[in-house]
Amino acid sequence: MRKQSIFPIAVKHRGFKAKIYKRCPHTGKFRVTWYAEGKRRFRRCATVTEAKSIALAALREISRGQAAAAALSPKEMSELKLAQNSLRALGVPILDAVSEYVAAKKLIPNAGLEIAAKAYRDNVTAVKRACISTISNEYLADRRGQIGSKTYYEEERRIIRICDALKLDLCDLSKASLEVFFDEDLKGLKGKTRNHFRQTFRQLFKFAVRRDYLSPEHRLGEVLVNEPTNEAAPEILGPDILRRMLESATAPFNAPHLREDAERTARWQEK
């Protein structure tokens, strides 16, 4: 009489069931199957004991609502454990790591994140953090002696006004903040005066880049476009007009040396 086979062996846990099938003649291994997330999953095992252990572990995960974990292949499970171990050394939860990776990959889909991280390190993290007032003081000290006293005084007045309005670190300054400064703090000033402020910002930013207070790729200059002043250019007096004015003027403006300078200029232009 032929002996009845005990396979498939049913393994149950809290209403969930898995089956162990007899040894495959080609592989020599037992096969254990169960359903997770609507799909049939299976593993191959060398012994029935190992198959029962794997089946119970999968059924426990399913009963706890972790069907996705029960659906992982041995290779996927091994990769998951390696990833968890690597992140554990950094103190980063695996969900945070995956979320950040997905967000970063959406921004740069065609480049490796290591390349992006190195670029960030070279262009951003090397920037020294300092408030605008501190950098402005260094800038003014650097400009002293390089420009005339009147120009320095006007530059200093503009810098003081900038520092009073923008109390933040220069590396945190945005294009929007610059636009608000010109729209609100400089509201009512003439275009020529506002353009002088733009030039002061340009010089300050160049100085900050040289001193590593600002990234060379800051792009703040994009909002520093000069506005039309609609002011007539000053009329330049010609030598003939100047000579007639000096001849008709009273002392001390009709001094001989002034007339000689005017005549010399007229002769030079006539050549």
C-alpha positions, 0 to 999 in steps of 0.5 A: 500500500502506497504511503500517503504524503503529508505534503502540503503541510499547512502552517497557521497563525491567527487566521493566516495560512502558509503551505509547505510543499515537498522537496523539489527533485531538481533543486532538492529543496522544500517550497513554502508559500503564502499570500501577501498584498494580494500576491503569492509569495514563496521561499525555498528551504533546505529543511522542513524546520526552516520552512516552518520558521520562515512561514511563521515569521511571514504570517506574524508580519502579516498579522501585525499589518506588515504585509509589505515586510512579509513580501520581501525576498531574501535579497531584499530583506538582506539589503534592507538590513544593510541599509538600516545598519548603515543609517544607524551609524549616522543616527538617521531613520530609514524613512528620513533617508528615503524621503530626503533622497526622493526629494533631492532626486526630483530636483536633480534626476540626471546627476548623482547625489554625491556630485550635488553634495560635493558641489554644495560643500564647495560652494555653500558650506565654505561660506563664512557666516557673518552679519551684514554690518560686520562685513560692511565695516570690513568693506569700508575699512578696505575702501578707506584710502582707495577713494576720495573723502567725499565719495567715502562719506557718501558710501558710508552713509549708504552702508549705514542705511543698508545695515539699519534695514537689513539686520541678517547674515549676508549669506541669508540675504535673498533677492526678495529681501533686496527688492523689498529694501528698494521698494520700501526703504528707498521709496521716494528717492530719485532713480539716480540715488537708488542706482548709487545704492545698487552700485554700493551693493555690487561693490559690497557683494564683490568684496564679500565673495573675495572674503568668502562671506558670499558664494560666487554663484549668489545671483543677487546682482540679478535684481540690481539693474539700474533704473532710468533716471530721466534726468538731463545730462549737465551742459558742458561749457565750451572754451569760447563761452568760458572765455567770454564769461571770464572777460565779463566777470569781476575780480577775482574771477577775471584773474589773468591766469584764469583767462590764460587757461581758458585761451589755452584750452580753446587753442588746444581744441581748435588743433 
